[in-house]
Amino acid sequence: MTHRAAGTLAPMALHEHLPSSDDDTLDLRLPRPAMAVQEVPRLRIAATGLPADDAYQLVHDELMLDGNARLNLATFVTTWMEPQARVLIDECLDKNMVDKDEYPQTAELERRCVNILADLWHAKESDGATGCSTTGSSEACMMGGLALKWRWRERRRAAGQPADRPNLVMGANVQVCWEKFCRYWDVEPRCVPVTAEHPYLTAAGAAAACDENTIGVVAILGSTFDGSYEPVAEISAALDVLQAEHGLDVPLHVDAASGGFVAPFVDPELVWDFSLRRVQSINASGHKYGLVYPGVGWIVWRERDALPQELVFEVDYLGGEMPTFALNFSRPGAQVAAQYYTLVRLGFEGFRALQQTSRDTAKFLSAQLADIGPFTLVSDGSDLPVLAFRLKDDVTHYSVYDVSELLRTHGWIVPAYRMPDGIHDMAVLRVCVRHGFSRDLAGLLLRDVRRVVERLEEHGSPIPPDDSRSSFHH
Ligand SMILES: Cc1ncc(COP(=O)(O)O)c(C=O)c1O
Protein backbone atom coordinates (compact mmCIF):
# COMPACT_ATOMS: atom_id res chain seq x y z
CA MET A 1 0.00 0.00 0.00
CA THR A 2 1.37 3.37 -0.90
CA HIS A 3 0.07 6.73 0.12
CA ARG A 4 -0.02 10.02 -1.69
CA ALA A 5 0.80 13.62 -0.89
CA ALA A 6 -1.81 16.00 -2.27
CA GLY A 7 -1.06 16.77 -5.89
CA THR A 8 1.91 14.44 -6.27
CA LEU A 9 2.21 10.94 -7.58
CA ALA A 10 3.19 8.22 -5.16
CA PRO A 11 6.96 7.81 -4.86
CA MET A 12 7.69 5.17 -7.48
CA ALA A 13 10.35 2.54 -7.23
CA LEU A 14 12.60 4.32 -9.68
CA HIS A 15 16.21 3.44 -9.08
CA GLU A 16 19.29 5.34 -10.08
CA HIS A 17 22.29 3.72 -11.76
CA LEU A 18 25.12 4.33 -9.29
CA PRO A 19 28.85 4.45 -10.17
CA SER A 20 30.74 1.26 -9.46
CA SER A 21 32.82 3.13 -6.88
CA ASP A 22 29.64 3.19 -4.78
CA ASP A 23 29.39 -0.57 -5.03
CA ASP A 24 29.90 -2.52 -1.86
CA THR A 25 29.88 -6.25 -1.50
CA LEU A 26 27.63 -8.63 0.33
CA ASP A 27 29.65 -10.72 2.72
CA LEU A 28 28.31 -14.19 2.28
CA ARG A 29 29.49 -15.81 5.50
CA LEU A 30 26.69 -18.31 5.96
CA PRO A 31 26.61 -20.33 9.17
CA ARG A 32 27.83 -23.56 7.58
CA PRO A 33 30.91 -25.57 8.47
CA ALA A 34 33.87 -25.14 6.13
CA MET A 35 32.10 -22.41 4.19
CA ALA A 36 34.55 -20.28 2.23
CA VAL A 37 33.99 -16.57 2.68
CA GLN A 38 32.57 -15.25 -0.52
CA GLU A 39 31.85 -11.71 -1.53
CA VAL A 40 29.07 -10.80 -3.93
CA PRO A 41 28.86 -7.31 -5.47
CA ARG A 42 25.63 -5.60 -4.50
CA LEU A 43 25.12 -3.45 -7.59
CA ARG A 44 26.92 -5.36 -10.37
CA ILE A 45 26.54 -8.92 -11.61
CA ALA A 46 29.17 -11.22 -10.10
CA ALA A 47 31.62 -12.97 -12.44
CA THR A 48 30.43 -16.37 -11.20
CA GLY A 49 27.29 -17.56 -9.51
CA LEU A 50 26.47 -19.18 -6.18
CA PRO A 51 25.17 -22.62 -5.30
CA ALA A 52 21.35 -22.57 -5.29
CA ASP A 53 21.16 -23.10 -1.51
CA ASP A 54 23.48 -20.18 -0.82
CA ALA A 55 21.67 -17.88 -3.23
CA TYR A 56 18.36 -18.84 -1.62
CA GLN A 57 19.70 -18.24 1.88
CA LEU A 58 21.10 -14.86 0.92
CA VAL A 59 17.85 -13.58 -0.60
CA HIS A 60 15.64 -15.22 2.01
CA ASP A 61 17.60 -13.71 4.89
CA GLU A 62 17.52 -10.21 3.45
CA LEU A 63 13.77 -10.42 2.92
CA MET A 64 13.30 -11.09 6.63
CA LEU A 65 13.65 -7.32 6.99
CA ASP A 66 10.30 -6.82 5.24
CA GLY A 67 7.25 -6.30 7.43
CA ASN A 68 5.03 -9.25 8.28
CA ALA A 69 2.34 -9.19 5.58
CA ARG A 70 -0.38 -10.59 7.87
CA LEU A 71 0.21 -7.78 10.37
CA ASN A 72 0.19 -5.18 7.60
CA LEU A 73 -3.13 -3.49 8.27
CA ALA A 74 -2.28 -0.75 5.76
CA THR A 75 -3.01 -2.93 2.78
CA PHE A 76 -6.29 -3.89 1.11
CA VAL A 77 -4.40 -6.66 -0.65
CA THR A 78 -4.85 -10.33 0.22
CA THR A 79 -2.21 -11.67 2.59
CA TRP A 80 -3.62 -15.10 3.27
CA MET A 81 -4.90 -17.89 1.02
CA GLU A 82 -5.54 -21.53 1.63
CA PRO A 83 -2.66 -23.96 1.03
CA GLN A 84 -4.55 -25.48 -1.92
CA ALA A 85 -4.55 -22.08 -3.63
CA ARG A 86 -0.80 -21.82 -3.13
CA VAL A 87 -0.38 -25.23 -4.77
CA LEU A 88 -2.46 -24.08 -7.73
CA ILE A 89 -0.48 -20.86 -8.03
CA ASP A 90 2.73 -22.85 -7.93
CA GLU A 91 1.43 -25.16 -10.67
CA CYS A 92 0.60 -22.19 -12.91
CA LEU A 93 3.64 -20.01 -12.27
CA ASP A 94 5.06 -20.76 -15.70
CA LYS A 95 1.90 -19.87 -17.65
CA ASN A 96 1.73 -16.61 -19.51
CA MET A 97 -1.77 -15.18 -19.58
CA VAL A 98 -1.25 -13.67 -23.03
CA ASP A 99 -0.53 -17.04 -24.67
CA LYS A 100 -4.18 -17.84 -25.19
CA ASP A 101 -3.38 -20.45 -27.82
CA GLU A 102 -0.87 -22.32 -25.64
CA TYR A 103 -2.89 -22.09 -22.43
CA PRO A 104 -6.50 -22.21 -23.62
CA GLN A 105 -7.82 -23.48 -20.32
CA THR A 106 -6.37 -20.51 -18.42
CA ALA A 107 -8.14 -18.32 -20.99
CA GLU A 108 -11.31 -20.30 -20.31
CA LEU A 109 -11.00 -19.68 -16.55
CA GLU A 110 -10.61 -15.96 -17.25
CA ARG A 111 -13.78 -16.09 -19.39
CA ARG A 112 -15.67 -17.80 -16.58
CA CYS A 113 -14.51 -15.21 -14.02
CA VAL A 114 -15.60 -12.32 -16.28
CA ASN A 115 -19.02 -13.94 -16.64
CA ILE A 116 -19.36 -14.50 -12.92
CA LEU A 117 -18.46 -10.85 -12.21
CA ALA A 118 -20.74 -9.45 -14.94
CA ASP A 119 -23.54 -11.44 -13.37
CA LEU A 120 -22.71 -10.39 -9.80
CA TRP A 121 -22.65 -6.77 -11.00
CA HIS A 122 -26.10 -7.14 -12.63
CA ALA A 123 -25.11 -6.86 -16.29
CA LYS A 124 -28.15 -7.69 -18.44
CA GLU A 125 -27.57 -10.81 -20.51
CA SER A 126 -28.94 -9.07 -23.58
CA ASP A 127 -26.35 -6.24 -23.28
CA GLY A 128 -23.35 -8.48 -24.00
CA ALA A 129 -21.06 -7.26 -21.22
CA THR A 130 -17.37 -7.60 -22.08
CA GLY A 131 -14.38 -7.71 -19.75
CA CYS A 132 -10.97 -9.12 -18.94
CA SER A 133 -8.41 -9.65 -16.23
CA THR A 134 -5.62 -7.15 -15.56
CA THR A 135 -2.63 -6.91 -13.23
CA GLY A 136 -4.75 -4.99 -10.74
CA SER A 137 -7.22 -2.16 -10.48
CA SER A 138 -4.68 0.44 -11.62
CA GLU A 139 -4.37 -1.17 -15.05
CA ALA A 140 -8.13 -1.73 -15.13
CA CYS A 141 -8.74 1.97 -14.31
CA MET A 142 -6.34 3.05 -17.08
CA MET A 143 -8.31 0.92 -19.51
CA GLY A 144 -11.68 2.15 -18.24
CA GLY A 145 -10.44 5.74 -18.51
CA LEU A 146 -9.07 5.18 -22.02
CA ALA A 147 -12.40 3.77 -23.20
CA LEU A 148 -14.17 6.84 -21.77
CA LYS A 149 -11.69 9.17 -23.47
CA TRP A 150 -11.93 7.42 -26.85
CA ARG A 151 -15.73 7.40 -26.79
CA TRP A 152 -15.93 11.07 -25.79
CA ARG A 153 -13.54 11.97 -28.61
CA GLU A 154 -15.64 10.03 -31.14
CA ARG A 155 -18.79 11.82 -29.98
CA ARG A 156 -17.13 15.23 -30.16
CA ARG A 157 -15.65 14.62 -33.61
CA ALA A 158 -18.95 13.28 -34.91
CA ALA A 159 -20.61 16.48 -33.70
CA GLY A 160 -17.86 18.61 -35.31
CA GLN A 161 -16.77 19.85 -31.86
CA PRO A 162 -13.20 20.29 -30.59
CA ALA A 163 -11.86 17.25 -28.72
CA ASP A 164 -8.59 18.56 -27.34
CA ARG A 165 -9.45 19.38 -23.70
CA PRO A 166 -10.89 16.27 -22.05
CA ASN A 167 -11.50 16.24 -18.30
CA LEU A 168 -12.43 13.55 -15.79
CA VAL A 169 -14.59 14.32 -12.75
CA MET A 170 -13.89 12.53 -9.45
CA GLY A 171 -13.63 13.16 -5.73
CA ALA A 172 -10.37 14.43 -4.24
CA ASN A 173 -10.33 11.09 -2.42
CA VAL A 174 -9.60 9.01 -5.54
CA GLN A 175 -6.73 6.57 -5.47
CA VAL A 176 -3.55 7.77 -7.15
CA CYS A 177 -4.16 5.59 -10.23
CA TRP A 178 -6.74 8.14 -11.45
CA GLU A 179 -4.25 10.98 -11.16
CA LYS A 180 -1.81 8.80 -13.07
CA PHE A 181 -4.42 8.11 -15.72
CA CYS A 182 -5.00 11.84 -16.18
CA ARG A 183 -1.31 12.68 -16.30
CA TYR A 184 -0.23 9.82 -18.55
CA TRP A 185 -3.12 10.25 -21.01
CA ASP A 186 -3.39 13.99 -20.99
CA VAL A 187 -6.76 14.43 -19.34
CA GLU A 188 -7.54 17.28 -16.95
CA PRO A 189 -8.26 15.84 -13.49
CA ARG A 190 -11.29 17.57 -11.96
CA CYS A 191 -10.96 16.53 -8.34
CA VAL A 192 -13.92 17.77 -6.29
CA PRO A 193 -12.76 18.66 -2.74
CA VAL A 194 -14.35 16.64 0.04
CA THR A 195 -15.73 17.77 3.40
CA ALA A 196 -15.62 16.33 6.92
CA GLU A 197 -19.32 15.55 6.63
CA HIS A 198 -18.94 13.91 3.19
CA PRO A 199 -15.33 12.75 2.79
CA TYR A 200 -16.18 11.53 -0.74
CA LEU A 201 -17.74 12.63 -4.03
CA THR A 202 -21.34 13.81 -3.64
CA ALA A 203 -24.00 13.83 -6.35
CA ALA A 204 -24.17 17.63 -6.37
CA GLY A 205 -20.37 17.96 -6.45
CA ALA A 206 -20.08 15.55 -9.37
CA ALA A 207 -22.79 17.18 -11.50
CA ALA A 208 -21.50 20.69 -10.86
CA ALA A 209 -18.00 19.80 -12.09
CA CYS A 210 -19.14 18.37 -15.46
CA ASP A 211 -19.16 20.17 -18.79
CA GLU A 212 -19.11 19.22 -22.46
CA ASN A 213 -15.45 18.15 -22.17
CA THR A 214 -16.10 15.65 -19.37
CA ILE A 215 -15.23 12.15 -20.56
CA GLY A 216 -16.85 10.60 -17.49
CA VAL A 217 -17.33 10.63 -13.73
CA VAL A 218 -15.54 8.15 -11.46
CA ALA A 219 -17.42 6.98 -8.38
CA ILE A 220 -15.59 4.85 -5.82
CA LEU A 221 -16.87 1.84 -3.94
CA GLY A 222 -15.31 2.41 -1.47
CA SER A 223 -12.88 5.16 -0.70
CA THR A 224 -9.23 4.29 -0.16
CA PHE A 225 -9.02 6.89 2.60
CA ASP A 226 -11.74 5.58 4.91
CA GLY A 227 -13.56 2.70 3.21
CA SER A 228 -16.82 4.64 2.73
CA TYR A 229 -18.97 3.89 -0.32
CA GLU A 230 -19.65 6.83 -2.60
CA PRO A 231 -23.37 7.33 -3.35
CA VAL A 232 -23.23 5.86 -6.86
CA ALA A 233 -27.02 5.80 -7.39
CA GLU A 234 -27.34 9.45 -6.30
CA ILE A 235 -24.44 10.47 -8.55
CA SER A 236 -26.09 8.59 -11.42
CA ALA A 237 -29.43 10.33 -10.75
CA ALA A 238 -27.74 13.75 -10.64
CA LEU A 239 -26.14 13.01 -14.02
CA ASP A 240 -29.57 12.03 -15.38
CA VAL A 241 -30.87 15.46 -14.31
CA LEU A 242 -27.82 17.11 -15.89
CA GLN A 243 -28.64 15.37 -19.16
CA ALA A 244 -32.33 16.27 -18.99
CA GLU A 245 -31.60 19.93 -18.21
CA HIS A 246 -28.41 20.61 -20.16
CA GLY A 247 -28.16 17.80 -22.70
CA LEU A 248 -24.84 16.54 -21.30
CA ASP A 249 -24.71 12.73 -21.37
CA VAL A 250 -21.84 11.90 -18.99
CA PRO A 251 -20.99 8.21 -18.47
CA LEU A 252 -20.13 6.78 -15.07
CA HIS A 253 -17.26 4.43 -14.25
CA VAL A 254 -17.36 2.71 -10.84
CA ASP A 255 -13.97 2.10 -9.28
CA ALA A 256 -15.01 -0.86 -7.15
CA ALA A 257 -11.39 -1.89 -6.49
CA SER A 258 -12.43 -3.18 -3.08
CA GLY A 259 -16.23 -2.95 -3.02
CA GLY A 260 -16.74 -4.99 -6.20
CA PHE A 261 -16.09 -8.13 -4.18
CA VAL A 262 -17.81 -6.90 -1.00
CA ALA A 263 -21.09 -5.16 -1.86
CA PRO A 264 -22.61 -7.97 -4.00
CA PHE A 265 -22.32 -10.32 -1.04
CA VAL A 266 -23.10 -8.23 2.03
CA ASP A 267 -25.03 -5.26 0.61
CA PRO A 268 -27.37 -6.89 -1.91
CA GLU A 269 -29.85 -4.02 -1.58
CA LEU A 270 -27.28 -1.35 -2.49
CA VAL A 271 -27.77 -0.02 -6.04
CA TRP A 272 -24.36 0.80 -7.50
CA ASP A 273 -23.60 -1.42 -10.50
CA PHE A 274 -24.84 -2.12 -14.04
CA SER A 275 -28.41 -1.97 -12.76
CA LEU A 276 -27.85 1.79 -13.23
CA ARG A 277 -27.93 2.45 -16.98
CA ARG A 278 -25.38 5.23 -16.65
CA VAL A 279 -22.69 2.89 -15.28
CA GLN A 280 -20.57 2.00 -18.32
CA SER A 281 -17.73 0.11 -16.71
CA ILE A 282 -16.63 -1.32 -13.37
CA ASN A 283 -13.22 -2.38 -12.13
CA ALA A 284 -12.26 -4.47 -9.12
CA SER A 285 -9.07 -5.89 -7.66
CA GLY A 286 -9.13 -9.66 -7.48
CA HIS A 287 -6.17 -9.29 -5.15
CA LYS A 288 -8.10 -7.19 -2.63
CA TYR A 289 -11.45 -8.50 -1.41
CA GLY A 290 -11.44 -10.94 -4.34
CA LEU A 291 -9.18 -12.83 -1.92
CA VAL A 292 -6.30 -13.65 -4.29
CA TYR A 293 -2.61 -12.88 -3.77
CA PRO A 294 -1.34 -9.92 -5.86
CA GLY A 295 -1.69 -9.19 -8.81
CA VAL A 296 -4.99 -9.63 -10.50
CA GLY A 297 -7.68 -7.12 -11.34
CA TRP A 298 -10.82 -7.08 -13.44
CA ILE A 299 -12.71 -4.69 -15.66
CA VAL A 300 -16.12 -5.21 -17.21
CA TRP A 301 -17.91 -2.91 -19.67
CA ARG A 302 -21.69 -3.04 -19.63
CA GLU A 303 -21.83 -3.74 -23.40
CA ARG A 304 -19.38 -4.37 -26.17
CA ASP A 305 -19.96 -0.89 -27.64
CA ALA A 306 -18.75 0.76 -24.44
CA LEU A 307 -15.28 -0.48 -25.45
CA PRO A 308 -14.11 1.30 -28.63
CA GLN A 309 -12.87 -1.11 -31.28
CA GLU A 310 -9.60 0.82 -31.85
CA LEU A 311 -8.47 -0.18 -28.36
CA VAL A 312 -8.88 -3.90 -29.03
CA PHE A 313 -6.02 -6.07 -30.37
CA GLU A 314 -6.31 -9.60 -31.69
CA VAL A 315 -4.08 -12.44 -30.41
CA ASP A 316 -3.81 -16.01 -31.70
CA TYR A 317 -6.26 -18.35 -30.08
CA LEU A 318 -6.95 -21.94 -31.07
CA GLY A 319 -6.12 -21.32 -34.69
CA GLY A 320 -8.25 -18.19 -34.73
CA GLU A 321 -8.01 -14.80 -33.12
CA MET A 322 -9.12 -13.55 -29.73
CA PRO A 323 -9.79 -9.86 -29.01
CA THR A 324 -7.72 -8.49 -26.11
CA PHE A 325 -7.34 -5.14 -24.39
CA ALA A 326 -4.43 -4.74 -21.97
CA LEU A 327 -1.52 -2.44 -21.21
CA ASN A 328 0.84 -5.34 -20.45
CA PHE A 329 1.60 -8.13 -22.87
CA SER A 330 3.04 -10.98 -20.78
CA ARG A 331 1.40 -11.48 -17.40
CA PRO A 332 1.13 -14.40 -14.98
CA GLY A 333 -1.79 -16.76 -15.50
CA ALA A 334 -1.53 -18.12 -11.95
CA GLN A 335 -3.60 -15.37 -10.36
CA VAL A 336 -6.48 -15.93 -12.75
CA ALA A 337 -6.49 -19.63 -11.86
CA ALA A 338 -6.39 -18.61 -8.19
CA GLN A 339 -9.32 -16.22 -8.72
CA TYR A 340 -11.38 -18.97 -10.25
CA TYR A 341 -10.37 -21.18 -7.32
CA THR A 342 -11.72 -18.66 -4.77
CA LEU A 343 -14.97 -18.33 -6.70
CA VAL A 344 -15.65 -22.07 -6.91
CA ARG A 345 -14.21 -22.75 -3.48
CA LEU A 346 -16.37 -20.21 -1.66
CA GLY A 347 -19.46 -19.80 -3.81
CA PHE A 348 -21.81 -16.94 -3.04
CA GLU A 349 -22.48 -18.08 0.50
CA GLY A 350 -18.79 -18.54 1.31
CA PHE A 351 -17.93 -15.06 0.04
CA ARG A 352 -20.88 -13.60 1.95
CA ALA A 353 -19.82 -15.29 5.19
CA LEU A 354 -16.16 -14.21 4.90
CA GLN A 355 -16.93 -10.58 3.98
CA GLN A 356 -19.53 -10.41 6.76
CA THR A 357 -16.98 -11.75 9.23
CA SER A 358 -14.49 -9.08 8.14
CA ARG A 359 -17.17 -6.41 8.50
CA ASP A 360 -18.13 -7.72 11.97
CA THR A 361 -14.48 -7.66 13.03
CA ALA A 362 -14.07 -4.10 11.67
CA LYS A 363 -17.16 -2.94 13.57
CA PHE A 364 -16.00 -4.68 16.73
CA LEU A 365 -12.61 -2.98 16.42
CA SER A 366 -14.11 0.45 15.75
CA ALA A 367 -16.48 0.19 18.71
CA GLN A 368 -13.59 -0.79 20.99
CA LEU A 369 -11.28 1.89 19.61
CA ALA A 370 -13.90 4.57 20.16
CA ASP A 371 -13.88 3.54 23.83
CA ILE A 372 -10.13 4.14 24.10
CA GLY A 373 -10.18 7.76 25.27
CA PRO A 374 -8.29 9.79 22.65
CA PHE A 375 -9.86 8.46 19.44
CA THR A 376 -12.79 9.60 17.29
CA LEU A 377 -14.04 7.41 14.45
CA VAL A 378 -14.01 8.74 10.89
CA SER A 379 -15.50 5.48 9.56
CA ASP A 380 -16.55 2.36 11.42
CA GLY A 381 -16.31 -0.48 8.91
CA SER A 382 -19.99 -0.39 7.90
CA ASP A 383 -19.14 -0.11 4.19
CA LEU A 384 -15.79 -1.69 3.36
CA PRO A 385 -14.46 -3.54 6.42
CA VAL A 386 -12.08 -0.63 6.88
CA LEU A 387 -11.97 1.83 9.74
CA ALA A 388 -10.34 5.21 9.94
CA PHE A 389 -9.94 7.08 13.20
CA ARG A 390 -8.29 10.25 14.37
CA LEU A 391 -7.23 11.86 17.62
CA LYS A 392 -9.71 14.13 19.37
CA ASP A 393 -8.97 17.84 18.99
CA ASP A 394 -7.85 18.20 22.62
CA VAL A 395 -5.04 15.66 22.18
CA THR A 396 -2.07 17.88 21.37
CA HIS A 397 0.98 16.27 22.99
CA TYR A 398 1.22 13.41 20.50
CA SER A 399 -0.06 12.65 17.01
CA VAL A 400 -1.44 9.78 14.93
CA TYR A 401 2.08 9.41 13.51
CA ASP A 402 3.36 8.61 17.02
CA VAL A 403 0.62 6.01 17.44
CA SER A 404 1.55 4.48 14.08
CA GLU A 405 5.27 4.41 14.84
CA LEU A 406 4.85 2.90 18.28
CA LEU A 407 2.45 0.25 16.97
CA ARG A 408 5.22 -0.71 14.57
CA THR A 409 7.39 -1.64 17.54
CA HIS A 410 4.71 -4.22 18.40
CA GLY A 411 4.83 -5.57 14.82
CA TRP A 412 1.63 -3.86 13.54
CA ILE A 413 1.68 -1.76 10.40
CA VAL A 414 -1.13 0.80 10.80
CA PRO A 415 -0.70 3.78 8.45
CA ALA A 416 -1.20 7.38 9.48
CA TYR A 417 -1.88 9.96 6.77
CA ARG A 418 -3.70 13.14 5.91
CA MET A 419 -7.18 13.11 4.42
CA PRO A 420 -7.61 14.53 0.88
CA ASP A 421 -8.07 18.11 -0.31
CA GLY A 422 -10.88 19.85 1.53
CA ILE A 423 -10.04 18.17 4.88
CA HIS A 424 -6.29 17.94 4.42
CA ASP A 425 -5.65 19.14 7.97
CA MET A 426 -7.26 15.96 9.33
CA ALA A 427 -4.76 13.17 9.98
CA VAL A 428 -6.08 9.66 10.52
CA LEU A 429 -5.05 6.08 11.17
CA ARG A 430 -6.59 3.31 9.07
CA VAL A 431 -7.07 -0.41 9.57
CA CYS A 432 -8.05 -2.65 6.64
CA VAL A 433 -9.68 -5.79 8.00
CA ARG A 434 -9.26 -8.73 5.63
CA HIS A 435 -9.85 -12.45 5.54
CA GLY A 436 -7.18 -13.91 7.80
CA PHE A 437 -7.36 -11.08 10.34
CA SER A 438 -9.13 -13.00 13.08
CA ARG A 439 -11.04 -11.71 16.11
CA ASP A 440 -8.12 -13.00 18.18
CA LEU A 441 -5.65 -10.81 16.24
CA ALA A 442 -8.08 -7.89 16.54
CA GLY A 443 -8.02 -8.35 20.33
CA LEU A 444 -4.22 -8.35 20.33
CA LEU A 445 -4.16 -5.20 18.21
CA LEU A 446 -6.50 -3.49 20.69
CA ARG A 447 -4.27 -4.56 23.57
CA ASP A 448 -1.27 -2.98 21.84
CA VAL A 449 -3.16 0.20 20.92
CA ARG A 450 -4.04 0.59 24.63
CA ARG A 451 -0.38 0.09 25.60
CA VAL A 452 0.77 2.65 23.04
CA VAL A 453 -1.84 5.19 24.16
CA GLU A 454 -0.89 4.71 27.82
CA ARG A 455 2.75 5.34 26.96
CA LEU A 456 1.97 8.42 24.88
CA GLU A 457 -0.46 9.82 27.46
CA GLU A 458 2.29 9.53 30.05
CA HIS A 459 5.31 10.70 28.04
CA GLY A 460 3.92 12.56 25.02
CA SER A 461 5.46 12.39 21.57
CA PRO A 462 8.84 10.66 21.59
CA ILE A 463 9.80 12.41 18.36
CA PRO A 464 9.78 16.14 17.59
CA PRO A 465 7.12 17.10 14.99
CA ASP A 466 8.39 16.59 11.46
CA ASP A 467 6.44 17.32 8.29
CA SER A 468 7.83 14.30 6.46
CA ARG A 469 5.91 12.08 8.85
CA SER A 470 2.70 13.20 7.20
CA SER A 471 3.71 12.06 3.71
CA PHE A 472 2.44 8.49 3.84
CA HIS A 473 0.73 8.23 0.48
CA HIS A 474 -2.19 6.39 -1.10
C1 LIG B 1 -10.33 2.77 -4.92
C2 LIG B 1 -9.06 2.19 -5.47
N1 LIG B 1 -8.84 2.24 -6.80
C3 LIG B 1 -7.73 1.72 -7.35
C4 LIG B 1 -6.74 1.15 -6.56
C5 LIG B 1 -5.50 0.58 -7.22
O1 LIG B 1 -5.62 -0.81 -7.14
P1 LIG B 1 -4.44 -1.83 -7.46
O2 LIG B 1 -3.56 -1.81 -6.28
O3 LIG B 1 -5.20 -3.12 -7.62
O4 LIG B 1 -3.77 -1.40 -8.72
C6 LIG B 1 -6.91 1.11 -5.17
C7 LIG B 1 -5.88 0.54 -4.29
O5 LIG B 1 -5.91 0.64 -3.10
C8 LIG B 1 -8.10 1.63 -4.61
O6 LIG B 1 -8.32 1.60 -3.29
The ligand as an SDF file (V2000), in Angstrom:
LIG
                    3D

 16 16  0  0  0  0  0  0  0  0999 V2000
  -10.3270    2.7660   -4.9170 C   0  0  0  0  0  0  0  0  0  0  0  0
   -9.0590    2.1940   -5.4720 C   0  0  0  0  0  0  0  0  0  0  0  0
   -8.8410    2.2370   -6.7980 N   0  0  0  0  0  0  0  0  0  0  0  0
   -7.7320    1.7210   -7.3510 C   0  0  0  0  0  0  0  0  0  0  0  0
   -6.7410    1.1510   -6.5620 C   0  0  0  0  0  0  0  0  0  0  0  0
   -5.5040    0.5840   -7.2150 C   0  0  0  0  0  0  0  0  0  0  0  0
   -5.6150   -0.8060   -7.1430 O   0  0  0  0  0  0  0  0  0  0  0  0
   -4.4390   -1.8280   -7.4650 P   0  0  0  0  0  0  0  0  0  0  0  0
   -3.5590   -1.8120   -6.2800 O   0  0  0  0  0  0  0  0  0  0  0  0
   -5.2000   -3.1230   -7.6160 O   0  0  0  0  0  0  0  0  0  0  0  0
   -3.7740   -1.4030   -8.7160 O   0  0  0  0  0  0  0  0  0  0  0  0
   -6.9130    1.1120   -5.1700 C   0  0  0  0  0  0  0  0  0  0  0  0
   -5.8780    0.5400   -4.2920 C   0  0  0  0  0  0  0  0  0  0  0  0
   -5.9100    0.6440   -3.0980 O   0  0  0  0  0  0  0  0  0  0  0  0
   -8.1040    1.6250   -4.6110 C   0  0  0  0  0  0  0  0  0  0  0  0
   -8.3220    1.5960   -3.2910 O   0  0  0  0  0  0  0  0  0  0  0  0
  1  2  1  0
  2  3  1  0
  2 15  2  0
  3  4  2  0
  4  5  1  0
  5  6  1  0
  5 12  2  0
  6  7  1  0
  7  8  1  0
  8  9  2  0
  8 10  1  0
  8 11  1  0
 12 13  1  0
 12 15  1  0
 13 14  2  0
 15 16  1  0
M  END
$$$$
